[in-house]
């Protein structure tokens, strides 16, 4: 994980440590939004991972769907 991604992941880790035990486990997606955020930051870095996380959180509402929603794979770099 890049240094910037570590910084962006701090609020997610704080949420998991401090708020998640009080709120409970009611996430409609699998993996949970916080797990998704950490995985997206690990795979894609701070900018794209942050963007994917923001999109995922914006889908977390009563009409946003549910179910299995994995982090998309990293883009392939084309050498041609």
N, C-alpha and C positions, 0 to 999 in steps of 0.2 A: 504494500500500500504506500502510495506517495506521501510525503510529509503534509501536503495540503489536504489529502484525503483523510489523514489521521485527525487533522483539526476539524474537518467537516463531520467526522464520525463522533466527536466528543458529545454533542447534544443527544445523539442516538444512544450512546452508551449510558449517558446520565439518565435518559428516559427509562432505559431497561433496568437500571439499578434503583432509581428512586420512585418513579411513577408507575411503572408496569405492575409491580406487586399490589399496589392499591387499586388500580383500575380493573385488573382481572384480565382474563384471556378470552376476549370476545372478538378477535379478528376474523373477518369474513374471508380472508385470503390465506392461502398456504403457499409459500412461507409467510410468516407474519410480516407486517410492514417494517418493523425494526430489523428483523433478520434479512429482509430483502434489501434494506438500505445498506447494511454492512457488507453484504455480498456484492451489491452494485458498486459500492465505493472500492472494494477490493479488486474487482474485475475491470472496472472502467475508469478508475481515478475520480478525482474530485468533481470535475466539470460534468462529464457525461453521467457519472454515477449519481451526482447530485440532481441532475435533470431527471433521470429515471426514477429516483426516489420521490421527487416532487410530483411527477406524473402519477405515480402509484398512490401517494397520499391523497391526491385530488380525486382519485377514483373511489376512495373510501367514504361512501355515503350510501344511503338506503337504495338508490337507483343505480349504483356503480358496478354491480355484479359481485361475483364471489367465485371461490374455487381455486384451483391450482394456477398460479401466475408466477412462473420462474423469471429470474433475471435473464434478459436476452444474452446470447453469447457475444463475445468480443468480436469486433469487426476484423475481417481478414485484410491484411495489408497486401496490396497488389504490387508486385515488383516489375511489372511490364511497362 
